[in-house]
Amino acid sequence: MIHRAGGGVDSKPLGPGLHMRNPLTTGIEEYPVFMQTLVLTKASNEGSPNNDEINVNSKEGQPISLDVSMSFELDADKAPFLYTSFRRDIASIQHTYVKQSIRQALQEVIGNEEIAAVIGPKKAEAVAHTQQLIAERLTPYGFIVKQFTINELRAPPAVIEAINQKNVMQQQALTAQNELQKNTFQAQGDSIKAAGRAKAILTEASAQARANELLSKSITGTLVQYEMAKRWNGQMPQVTGSAMPMITLPKP
């Protein structure tokens, strides 16, 4: 875009290519509109050589350091407003206003969460919420936020150790609960099987007792004599006592 010596800025940005201008009264500020990535990290071999990590505090007040990155594009139509607002090149804007916007968004999100949640189950949710807040702050200036990422999150070693111990204890408690539930189910199954066996034995005994009762009632003196008569071959015993065996048959 073209800015003039008196402080004015052309409202219409220039596109790629050759353009005529008066070098004595005008200047050109170039804002790339292709995809760019801002890397804010502690390491000197990424982003800038400076320590650009973001420092915030969790809900408990614990300090957290983050390495983050943000991919974005610039809306060409809003480039004049961007320059008018900051009067700086894009690199300077990134490491001042954009970095501060990222830090504020992270503090707003992480400051309302416990550190264990941000490190663990709510990290993805925190990233998405932070990207939304960053976009709300930067969109008016022509920034189109494509992606925001937390590349590394650093907490005090004592906090990390406490979180790890808590996770181990929770896992042990879950294992014990599962084992107790398994034993309970097994005991219930054994009880059901034992009750079934007892019922079967009781049923069998009851049936046998009933059969014995019916058999006992069916054995009468007449039936015994009749059965003896059917089995007698007509011969008298070879050895007898003083009494003769008598078989009394019912009268026809």
C-alpha positions in Angstrom: 0.0 0.0 0.0 1.1 3.6 -0.5 1.5 6.0 2.5 2.2 9.7 1.9 4.6 12.1 3.5 1.8 14.0 5.2 0.7 10.8 7.0 -2.1 9.9 4.7 -2.6 6.3 3.4 -4.3 5.3 0.2 -7.5 3.5 1.0 -7.1 1.1 -1.9 -4.1 -1.3 -1.5 -1.9 -2.0 -4.5 -1.8 -5.5 -5.9 1.2 -7.5 -7.1 3.0 -6.0 -10.1 4.6 -2.6 -11.2 3.0 0.6 -10.0 3.9 4.3 -10.5 4.5 6.5 -7.5 6.4 9.7 -6.5 9.3 8.5 -4.4 9.7 12.0 -2.9 6.2 12.2 -1.4 5.1 8.6 -1.0 6.4 5.4 0.5 5.3 1.8 0.2 4.6 -0.7 3.0 4.4 -4.3 1.9 2.1 -6.6 3.8 2.2 -10.2 2.5 -1.3 -11.7 2.0 -0.1 -15.4 1.6 -0.2 -17.9 4.5 2.2 -17.0 7.3 3.0 -18.7 10.6 4.0 -16.9 13.8 6.0 -19.1 16.1 6.4 -18.0 19.8 8.7 -20.3 21.6 11.5 -20.4 24.2 13.9 -22.0 21.8 16.2 -19.7 19.9 16.3 -21.9 16.8 12.6 -21.3 16.1 10.7 -18.1 15.4 13.0 -15.3 16.6 16.3 -15.7 18.4 14.6 -14.2 21.5 12.7 -16.1 24.2 9.1 -15.5 22.9 7.4 -18.1 25.2 4.0 -17.1 26.6 3.6 -17.1 30.4 0.2 -17.3 32.1 -1.2 -18.6 35.4 -3.7 -21.4 35.9 -6.8 -21.2 38.1 -4.8 -22.2 41.1 -2.2 -19.5 40.4 0.4 -22.0 39.1 2.8 -20.5 36.4 2.6 -22.1 33.0 5.0 -21.4 30.1 3.8 -22.2 26.5 5.3 -22.5 23.1 2.6 -21.7 20.6 2.2 -21.0 16.9 -0.5 -19.3 14.8 -1.0 -19.6 11.1 -2.8 -16.7 9.4 -3.5 -14.7 6.3 -4.0 -11.0 5.8 -7.1 -9.6 4.2 -5.7 -7.3 1.4 -8.7 -4.9 1.6 -8.0 -4.2 5.3 -4.3 -3.6 4.8 -4.6 0.2 4.7 -6.5 0.1 8.1 -3.9 -2.2 9.5 -1.1 0.2 8.6 -3.0 3.2 9.8 -3.6 1.5 13.1 0.0 0.5 13.9 2.3 2.3 11.4 4.7 -0.7 11.5 5.8 -3.6 9.3 4.0 -6.9 9.7 6.9 -8.5 11.7 6.7 -5.7 14.3 3.0 -6.0 14.6 3.2 -9.8 15.1 5.7 -9.5 18.0 3.8 -6.7 19.7 0.0 -6.5 19.3 -0.5 -10.1 18.0 1.7 -11.6 20.7 -0.1 -9.6 23.4 -3.5 -10.7 22.0 -2.4 -14.3 22.1 -1.2 -14.0 25.7 -4.4 -12.3 26.8 -6.5 -15.0 25.2 -4.5 -17.8 26.8 -4.7 -16.1 30.2 -8.4 -15.8 29.9 -8.8 -19.5 29.0 -6.2 -21.1 31.1 -6.8 -18.8 34.1 -10.3 -20.4 34.4 -9.0 -24.0 34.3 -7.1 -26.2 36.7 -3.6 -26.9 35.5 -4.2 -30.7 35.4 -7.2 -30.2 33.1 -5.3 -28.0 30.7 -2.4 -30.4 30.5 -4.7 -33.4 30.1 -8.4 -33.8 29.1 -9.2 -30.1 28.3 -6.2 -29.2 26.3 -8.0 -29.4 22.9 -10.9 -27.5 24.3 -8.5 -24.8 25.6 -6.8 -24.5 22.2 -10.1 -24.1 20.3 -11.4 -21.5 22.8 -8.1 -19.6 22.6 -8.2 -19.5 18.8 -11.7 -18.2 18.9 -10.7 -15.3 21.2 -7.6 -14.5 19.2 -9.7 -14.3 16.0 -12.1 -11.9 17.7 -9.3 -9.6 18.6 -7.4 -9.7 15.3 -10.1 -10.0 12.6 -11.0 -6.3 12.7 -7.4 -5.6 11.6 -7.5 -8.0 8.7 -6.0 -11.1 10.3 -7.6 -14.3 9.2 -6.6 -16.9 11.8 -6.3 -20.3 10.2 -4.9 -22.4 13.0 -3.6 -21.9 16.6 -1.5 -24.6 18.3 0.0 -25.2 21.7 3.2 -26.9 20.8 4.5 -27.4 24.3 3.3 -26.6 27.8 5.7 -26.4 30.7 4.6 -26.4 34.4 6.7 -26.5 37.6 8.3 -30.0 38.1 6.6 -30.3 41.5 3.2 -29.8 39.9 3.9 -32.3 37.1 5.0 -34.9 39.8 1.8 -34.3 41.8 -0.4 -34.7 38.7 1.4 -37.9 37.8 1.0 -39.3 41.3 -2.7 -38.4 41.2 -3.1 -40.2 37.9 -1.4 -43.3 39.2 -3.7 -43.3 42.3 -6.8 -42.9 40.2 -5.7 -45.7 37.9 -5.1 -48.0 41.0 -8.5 -47.1 42.4 -10.1 -47.9 39.1 -8.3 -51.2 38.9 -9.4 -52.1 42.5 -13.0 -51.1 41.7 -13.0 -53.2 38.6 -11.6 -56.2 40.5 -14.3 -55.7 43.2 -17.0 -55.6 40.6 -15.6 -58.7 39.0 -15.6 -60.6 42.3 -19.1 -59.5 43.1 -20.4 -60.7 39.8 -18.6 -64.0 40.3 -20.0 -64.4 43.8 -23.5 -63.7 42.5 -23.0 -66.3 39.8 -21.8 -68.9 42.2 -24.7 -68.2 44.5 -27.2 -68.6 41.7 -25.5 -71.9 40.7 -25.6 -73.2 44.3 -29.2 -72.2 44.7 -30.0 -74.0 41.5 -28.2 -77.2 42.6 -30.0 -77.0 46.0 -33.4 -76.6 44.4 -32.7 -79.6 42.1 -31.7 -81.8 45.0 -34.7 -80.7 47.0 -37.0 -81.4 44.0 -35.4 -84.9 43.5 -35.8 -85.7 47.2 -39.4 -84.5 47.3 -40.2 -86.6 44.2 -38.5 -89.7 45.8 -40.4 -89.2 49.1 -43.7 -88.9 47.2 -42.9 -92.1 45.2 -42.1 -93.9 48.4 -45.3 -92.7 50.0 -47.3 -93.9 47.0 -45.5 -97.2 47.0 -46.1 -97.7 50.7 -49.8 -97.0 50.4 -50.1 -99.5 47.5 -48.6 -102.5 49.4 -51.5 -104.2 51.1 -51.8 -107.7 52.6 -53.9 -108.9 49.7 -51.4 -107.7 47.2 -48.6 -109.5 49.0 -50.5 -112.8 49.1 -51.4 -112.3 45.4 -47.8 -111.8 44.4 -46.7 -114.9 46.5 -49.4 -117.0 44.8 -48.1 -116.0 41.3 -44.6 -117.1 42.3 -45.7 -120.4 44.0 -44.8 -123.5 42.0 -47.2 -125.8 43.8 -44.6 -127.7 45.8 -44.6 -127.8 49.5 -41.5 -126.8 51.4 -39.0 -129.7 52.0 -38.4 -128.6 55.5 -41.2 -127.2 57.5 -42.0 -126.4 61.1 -45.1 -127.2 63.0 -47.2 -124.7 61.1 -48.1 -125.2 57.4 -47.7 -122.2 55.2 -51.1 -121.1 54.1 -51.9 -118.9 51.2 -55.3 -117.3 51.4 -56.7 -116.2 48.1 -59.6 -113.9 47.8 -62.9 -115.4 46.9 -63.9 -115.0 43.3 
